[in-house]
């Protein structure tokens, strides 16, 4: 009887350890393993190595688990047949099956899922050793199952999952509401086009390049923009931009002799379909703050600034010089008033 009890105990403990180890390793996300590995501790580094190539460690654990269950069942069955005979053998088999389900599967897997991180750290190095020992068997099994497992490798995570984690983190109080909102805004940035955030042409300040600065004194002082377009014959012929502070300096010093074109700077032209994330990168790399948006025919639709892009991440940015917070809304109201003055009851549909 003692021999039978020892055999049952070895099988249950061995199977429970294998089941718990498998669950713990699979319950630690790869991103968490990478975070732990930043401490450079041997156990954390071993866990990361296991998680990065999880197939072989799991295969080794499954092989070991089945060895405990199959060999253990055969051994226990032989001992039990001698101890109980045919009469009680069925009852013992039922009790053994119940014990395996409860103590070798449900209980260890439940505990391993609850305490996944410490258990995974504790078993990572032993699992590496077992995987190395069973490498020939695992290698053979990999080649047998390879035709069934062909396909592209799944990514570690995706945009939807990260946004969901941000929402869950906010709900659980881990991150602030504004932090979660900014994360969502970052992922929306590549879906936003320049035409959606630009300042429309009807609200732009533009100055003719050939005019003397002194002659445009009122327009310069009345502009709320720090960068003003320099144009040729009309707004669709943009020649560059000029900084308002340079115009003010010229007014004080030599505005009667200097023309707008003498102070102009080059400006970049972009299509209406330019993505906001790419626009932000170009603003940073080129050290620019403004770009002219043109339509498919080359006409000027408006301008987009670095501030317009940043507002998609932070919300509306308003300083003490802004008279109209939303210039696009202001442009739409101006268009409606113009159409009504010409006899239209509402703007025609696009």
Secondary structure, DSSP 8 states (H G I E B T S, - for coil): -HHHHHHHHHHHHHHHHHHHHHHHHHHS-HHHHHHHHTT--HHHHHHHHHHHTHHHHHHHHHHHHHHHHHHHHHHHHHHHHHHHHHHHHHHHHHHHHHHIIIIIIIHHHHHHHHTHHHHHHHHHHHHHHHHHHTHHHHHHHHHHHGGGS-S----S--HHHHHHHHHHHHHTTSS-HHHHHHHHHHHHGGG-BHHHHSEEGGG--EEETTSBTGGGHHHHHH---SEEEEESSSTTSEEEEEEHHHHHHHHHHTTTT-BGGGG-B--EEEETT-BHHHHHHHHHHHT-SEEEEE-TTS-EEEEEEHHHHHHHHH-----TT-S-S-HHHHHHHHHHHHHHHTT-SS----
